[in-house]
C-alpha cells in the first residue's frame, strides 16, 4: 500500500441525502435499471493517462501536479501502478484503460520500450487477479513523441509507419494478454497541417493498409474483442482523417472494413466536430458501428478539447438514451477520458472528480431508461413518420409521382415538429 490516497476512504453508495463527499448519491452499482445492474449498464473505466500520467499543463503553462511517480524510470512506473489500482479499489471501478506510454517510460530503443511494457503488463495481470478490475481497452500512443509529428500510419516516412505498426502490435499483445475487451486505434496526428506538402490519396491508402493489418493481426492472435477507431476532428492538426463518425464510416467502407471495426466516441470530440454527443451516438448505432464511449465535456466558451468531467445529467441522459435504444454496451463501456483542472492539486480531487462524474452518468442512464420504458419519444417519432407506413413512394419513379401530384391539385401543408413539446418531455425525467 502507498500513502498517496491515505485520507481517501472507499466510496460507497449512501443515497441522495448524504452529506459525505466520499459517497455516491445516485450510482448504486447493484441497482437494477433496464434489466441490468448499473454496474453492468455503465461499465465505468478510469483513464490511466489523464489520471496518472498528465502533469497538469495547458497550451499556456507547464506542469502543476507533483506526483511521486513522475520519474523517468521503472521504479516510478511500478509506483504509479500501485497508486492506480488503489484508486480503482477506492472507487470500485470495474475497468481501466491505458496507452503504452502512460504505463512505462520510453526506452533508449524500441526493444527496451517493449520490454518495459511487458514488465508492467505482468504487474497489471497480478493486480487484476488480486482486485477483480478488468481492462476495458488498450491503445498505443502514436502522437506524443516527436517521431509522430507528421502522423503514424499516414506519415510520409515509411520508417515511422513501421515503428507505429510494431508499437500497435506490442500494445495489442499486451491488451490480449490482460484479457482486454476492446482495442482502440487513436489517430491523434493522422491528418495534415497544410495541403502544400500532403498527398491525401497516398495517406488514406497508408491508413487503410495499417488498419487492415491490425484486423489481420487480431485474428492471428485470437483476440475476441472489437477493434475501434476514435473519431477526432481538427485538433491538433488542421484536418483529421477520422473527423467524425460519418467520416470514419466512409473510410471503413472504402477499405471494406465496416464489419470489422467499430467506433469509440468521445463527447468532447463530437462537439469539436460541430455535433452533439447524442448525434454521433445515434449515427454510430444507425450504421452498426457503435462500440464504446469516452465520457467527458468541453468548456463551451473555449474552442479546444478541455476534457472536463461530465456535470450535466440532461446531456448524459440524451447520450445514454441513444446507447440504450441501440441495445446498450456490448464489449464497450464508459471511460472517463477526463482530467482535473490544473489548479486541482490534491489527491482527493482525483477521487471526487470521478465520484461526481459517476453520479452524473448514473442519473443520466436512469432517466434514459425511464424515457425508453415510457415510450413517449418513440411514439412521437412514429407518429411523425406514420405516413410512410403505407407509402410506396420509395419504390416509384419520378414520372408516376409527378402525375399523381399534378392530379391532386393543392400541395400538402406543413406539420409541426413539436420540438418544444419534446424538450419539455425530457425535462420530466431529468
C-alpha positions in Angstrom: 0.0 0.0 0.0 1.1 3.6 -0.8 0.1 6.6 1.2 -1.0 8.7 -1.7 -4.7 8.3 -1.0 -4.2 8.0 2.7 -7.0 10.4 3.5 -9.5 9.0 0.9 -11.9 6.3 2.2 -13.5 3.7 0.0 -16.5 5.3 -1.8 -19.9 3.6 -1.3 -23.5 4.4 -2.2 -25.3 6.4 0.5 -28.2 7.9 -1.4 -29.1 11.5 -2.4 -29.5 12.8 1.1 -25.9 12.1 2.3 -23.5 14.9 3.1 -20.5 12.7 2.7 -18.3 13.9 -0.2 -16.8 10.4 -0.5 -20.1 8.7 -1.2 -22.2 8.1 -4.3 -25.6 9.7 -4.2 -27.1 8.3 -7.4 -24.7 5.5 -8.5 -25.7 2.3 -6.7 -23.8 -0.4 -8.6 -26.3 -3.1 -7.5 -29.4 -1.2 -8.5 -31.2 -2.9 -11.5 -32.2 -0.5 -14.3 -33.4 -1.7 -17.6 -32.8 -5.3 -16.7 -29.2 -4.9 -15.6 -27.4 -3.5 -12.6 -26.0 0.0 -13.0 -22.5 -1.5 -12.8 -23.2 -3.7 -15.8 -25.1 -1.0 -17.7 -22.5 1.8 -17.3 -19.3 -0.3 -17.2 -17.2 2.5 -15.8 -13.5 2.8 -16.7 -10.7 5.0 -15.3 -8.3 6.5 -17.9 -4.7 5.9 -16.9 -3.3 8.8 -19.0 -5.3 11.7 -17.6 -5.5 10.3 -14.0 -1.9 9.3 -13.5 0.3 10.5 -16.4 -0.9 14.0 -17.1 1.3 16.7 -15.4 -1.3 19.5 -15.3 -0.1 21.6 -18.2 -2.1 23.5 -20.8 -1.2 25.4 -24.0 0.0 28.4 -22.0 1.6 26.8 -18.9 3.5 23.8 -17.8 3.3 21.2 -15.0 1.3 22.0 -11.9 0.9 18.5 -10.4 3.6 16.9 -8.3 3.3 13.1 -8.2 5.9 10.8 -6.5 5.8 8.6 -9.6 6.7 11.4 -12.0 10.2 9.9 -12.7 11.6 8.6 -15.9 12.4 5.1 -14.6 10.6 1.8 -14.0 10.5 2.5 -10.2 8.1 5.3 -10.9 6.1 3.2 -13.3 5.7 0.5 -10.6 4.7 3.1 -8.0 2.2 4.5 -10.5 0.6 1.1 -11.0 0.3 0.6 -7.2 -1.5 4.0 -6.8 -3.7 3.4 -9.9 -5.1 0.1 -8.5 -5.6 1.6 -5.1 -7.7 4.3 -6.8 -9.7 1.6 -8.7 -10.5 -0.1 -5.5 -11.5 3.1 -3.7 -14.0 3.8 -6.5 -14.9 0.2 -7.0 -14.3 0.9 -10.7 -14.7 -2.3 -12.8 -12.4 -1.3 -15.6 -9.4 0.9 -16.7 -7.8 1.9 -20.0 -4.3 2.7 -20.9 -1.8 3.7 -23.7 1.7 2.1 -23.6 3.4 5.5 -22.9 1.1 6.0 -19.9 2.4 3.0 -18.0 6.1 2.8 -18.8 8.9 5.3 -19.6 10.3 5.4 -23.1 13.4 3.2 -23.6 16.6 4.0 -25.5 15.4 1.5 -28.2 12.1 0.0 -29.3 13.1 -3.3 -27.7 13.7 -1.6 -24.4 10.4 0.2 -24.5 8.6 -3.1 -25.4 10.4 -5.0 -22.6 9.3 -2.3 -20.1 5.7 -2.6 -21.4 5.8 -6.4 -20.8 7.1 -5.9 -17.3 4.2 -3.5 -16.5 1.8 -5.9 -18.2 2.9 -8.7 -15.8 2.4 -6.3 -12.9 -1.1 -5.4 -14.2 -2.0 -9.1 -14.6 -1.2 -9.8 -10.9 -3.1 -6.7 -9.7 -6.1 -7.6 -11.8 -6.2 -11.1 -10.4 -6.0 -9.6 -6.8 -8.6 -6.9 -7.3 -11.0 -8.2 -10.0 -10.5 -5.0 -12.0 -10.6 -5.6 -15.8 -9.1 -3.9 -18.8 -11.8 -2.2 -21.0 -9.3 -1.4 -23.7 -5.7 -0.7 -24.5 -4.2 1.5 -27.1 -0.9 2.9 -28.4 0.4 6.4 -28.0 1.3 7.3 -31.6 1.2 11.1 -31.1 3.3 12.4 -28.2 6.8 11.6 -29.4 8.3 13.9 -31.9 8.8 11.0 -34.4 5.0 11.1 -34.9 4.8 14.9 -35.6 3.7 14.1 -39.2 1.4 11.2 -38.2 1.9 7.5 -37.7 0.1 5.4 -40.2 -0.1 8.4 -42.5 3.5 9.5 -42.1 5.4 10.3 -45.2 8.4 8.4 -43.8 7.9 4.6 -44.1 10.3 4.0 -41.2 7.8 5.8 -38.9 4.9 3.7 -40.3 6.9 0.6 -39.5 7.7 1.9 -35.9 4.0 2.6 -35.4 3.0 -0.8 -36.7 5.4 -2.5 -34.4 4.1 -0.4 -31.5 0.5 -1.3 -32.2 1.5 -5.0 -32.4 3.1 -4.8 -29.0 0.1 -3.0 -27.5 -2.4 -5.4 -29.0 -0.3 -8.2 -27.4 -0.4 -6.5 -24.0 -4.2 -5.9 -24.3 -4.8 -9.5 -25.3 -2.6 -10.9 -22.5 -4.6 -8.8 -20.0 -8.0 -10.0 -21.3 -8.9 -6.6 -22.7 -12.4 -6.4 -24.0 -11.5 -4.0 -26.9 -8.6 -2.4 -28.6 -8.7 1.3 -29.7 -6.7 2.9 -32.6 -6.5 6.6 -31.7 -5.1 8.6 -34.6 -4.2 11.7 -32.8 -2.0 13.0 -35.6 -3.5 11.2 -38.6 -4.2 14.4 -40.5 -2.4 17.3 -42.0 -1.4 20.9 -41.3 -1.1 22.1 -44.9 -2.0 20.6 -48.3 1.2 22.2 -49.7 3.2 19.1 -48.6 0.4 16.5 -48.3 -0.6 13.7 -50.7 -4.2 12.9 -49.5 -4.7 9.8 -51.6 -1.4 8.2 -50.5 -2.0 8.9 -46.8 -5.5 7.5 -46.9 -4.1 4.3 -48.6 -1.5 4.0 -45.9 -4.1 4.4 -43.2 -6.3 1.7 -44.8 -3.4 -0.7 -45.1 -2.4 -0.1 -41.5 -5.9 -0.8 -40.2 -6.3 -3.9 -42.4 -3.0 -5.2 -40.9 -4.3 -4.6 -37.4 -7.5 -6.5 -38.2 -5.5 -9.4 -39.6 -3.2 -9.4 -36.5 -6.3 -9.5 -34.3 -7.4 -12.8 -35.9 -3.9 -14.2 -35.8 -3.6 -13.9 -32.0 -7.2 -14.8 -31.4 -8.2 -11.5 -29.9 -12.0 -11.7 -29.4 -12.9 -8.1 -28.8 -13.7 -5.4 -31.4 -11.1 -3.0 -32.8 -12.3 0.6 -32.6 -11.4 3.9 -34.1 -11.9 7.1 -32.1 -13.2 9.9 -34.3 -11.4 13.2 -33.6 -11.6 16.5 -35.6 -9.0 19.2 -36.3 -7.1 19.3 -33.0 -4.1 19.1 -33.1 -3.8 19.2 -36.9 -5.8 21.3 -39.4 -7.7 18.3 -40.7 -8.0 14.8 -39.2 -8.9 11.8 -41.5 -11.1 10.4 -38.7 -13.1 13.7 -38.3 -16.4 12.2 -37.1 -18.5 9.0 -37.1 -19.7 9.5 -40.7 -16.2 10.2 -41.9 -14.9 7.1 -40.2 -17.7 5.0 -41.7 -16.9 6.2 -45.2 -13.2 5.3 -44.6 -14.2 1.9 -43.3 -16.4 1.3 -46.4 -13.7 2.4 -48.7 -11.4 -0.3 -47.4 -14.1 -3.0 -46.8 -13.7 -2.9 -43.0 -17.1 -1.7 -41.9 -17.9 -5.1 -40.5 -14.6 -5.4 -38.7 -14.1 -2.1 -36.9 -16.3 0.0 -34.6 -16.0 3.5 -33.1 -15.2 4.8 -29.6 -16.9 8.1 -29.4 -15.8 11.0 -27.2 -18.2 13.8 -26.2 -15.5 16.4 -26.5 -14.6 15.3 -29.9 -18.2 15.3 -31.1 -18.5 18.9 -30.0 -15.3 19.9 -31.8 -16.8 18.4 -35.0 -19.8 20.6 -34.7 -22.1 17.8 -33.5 -23.8 16.9 -30.3 -22.7 13.7 -28.4 -26.1 12.1 -29.0 -25.9 12.8 -32.7 -22.6 10.9 -33.0 -24.0 8.1 -30.9 -27.2 7.9 -33.0 -25.2 7.9 -36.2 -22.9 5.1 -35.0 -25.8 2.9 -33.8 -27.7 3.5 -37.1 -24.7 2.5 -39.1 -24.0 -0.6 -36.9 -20.5 0.6 -35.8 -21.1 1.7 -32.2 -18.6 0.3 -29.7 -17.8 2.4 -26.7 -17.6 6.0 -25.3 -15.1 8.4 -23.7 -17.2 10.4 -21.3 -16.1 14.0 -20.8 -17.2 17.5 -21.7 -15.7 20.7 -23.2 -15.9 24.2 -21.8 -18.3 25.7 -24.3 -16.6 29.0 -24.1 -13.3 27.5 -25.3 -12.6 26.4 -28.8 -10.5 23.4 -27.8 -10.8 20.0 -26.2 -10.7 20.7 -22.4 -11.5 17.1 -21.3 -13.5 18.0 -18.2 -15.5 15.6 -16.1 -19.2 15.4 -17.0 -21.5 17.5 -14.8 -24.8 17.8 -16.8 -27.3 15.0 -16.2 -29.5 16.1 -19.1 -26.7 15.8 -21.5 -25.8 12.4 -20.1 -29.5 11.3 -20.3 -29.7 12.1 -24.0 -26.4 10.2 -24.7 -27.4 7.1 -22.7 -30.8 7.2 -24.4 -29.2 6.6 -27.7 -26.9 3.9 -26.2 -29.8 2.0 -24.6 -32.0 2.4 -27.6 -29.2 0.8 -29.6 -29.1 -2.2 -27.2 -26.6 -0.9 -24.7 -22.9 -1.6 -24.4 -21.7 -5.0 -25.6 -17.9 -5.0 -25.1 -17.6 -1.2 -24.6 -18.3 1.0 -21.6 -18.0 4.5 -20.1 -14.4 5.5 -20.0 -13.7 8.8 -18.2 -11.3 10.4 -20.7 -11.3 13.5 -18.4 -8.7 15.3 -16.4 -8.6 17.5 -13.3 -8.3 21.3 -13.7 -4.6 22.2 -13.3 -5.4 24.0 -10.1 -6.9 20.9 -8.5 -3.8 19.6 -6.8 -4.9 17.3 -4.0 -5.2 13.5 -4.3 -8.8 13.8 -3.0 -9.6 15.9 -6.1 -8.8 12.8 -8.3 -11.2 10.7 -6.4 -14.0 13.2 -6.0 -13.9 14.1 -9.7 -14.8 10.5 -10.6 -17.4 10.3 -7.8 -19.3 13.2 -9.2 -18.9 12.0 -12.8 -20.2 8.5 -11.9 -23.2 10.0 -10.2 -24.0 12.2 -13.2 -23.8 9.3 -15.5 -26.0 7.2 -13.2 -28.6 9.9 -13.1 -28.5 10.2 -16.9 -28.8 6.5 -17.5 -31.7 6.1 -15.1 -33.5 9.0 -16.8 -32.8 7.4 -20.2 -34.1 4.0 -19.2 -37.2 5.7 -17.8 -37.8 7.5 -21.1 -37.4 4.3 -23.1 -39.8 2.5 -20.8 -42.3 5.3 -21.1 -42.0 5.3 -24.9 -43.1 8.9 -25.3 -40.2 9.9 -27.7 -40.6 6.8 -29.8 -44.3 7.2 -30.0 -43.9 10.9 -31.2 -41.3 9.8 -33.7 -43.5 7.0 -35.1 -46.4 9.4 -35.4 -44.3 12.0 -37.3 -43.3 9.4 -39.9 -46.6 7.4 -39.9 -47.4 8.5 -43.4 -44.6 6.4 -44.7 -46.0 3.2 -43.2 -48.4 2.7 -46.1 -46.5 4.6 -48.8 -44.8 3.1 -51.8 -43.0 6.3 -52.9 -39.5 5.0 -52.4 -40.1 2.3 -55.0 -41.6 4.6 -57.6 -40.1 6.7 -60.4 -40.4 10.5 -60.7 -42.7 10.3 -63.7 -45.5 8.4 -61.8 -45.0 10.6 -58.7 -45.3 13.7 -60.9 -48.5 12.6 -62.5 -50.1 11.8 -59.1 -49.1 15.1 -57.5 -50.3 17.1 -60.6 -53.7 15.3 -60.4 -54.1 16.0 -56.6 -54.3 19.8 -57.0 -53.3 21.7 -53.9 -50.0 20.6 -52.2 -49.7 19.3 -48.7 -49.5 21.7 -45.8 -46.7 21.7 -43.2 -46.9 19.9 -39.9 -45.4 20.9 -36.6 -42.2 19.2 -35.4 -43.3 19.8 -31.8 -39.7 20.4 -30.7 -40.6 22.3 -27.5 -43.1 19.8 -26.5 -40.5 17.1 -26.7 -37.9 19.2 -24.9 -40.5 19.6 -22.1 -41.0 15.8 -22.2 -37.3 15.3 -21.5 -37.5 17.6 -18.5 -40.0 15.3 -16.8 -37.3 12.7 -16.4 -34.1 14.7 -15.6 
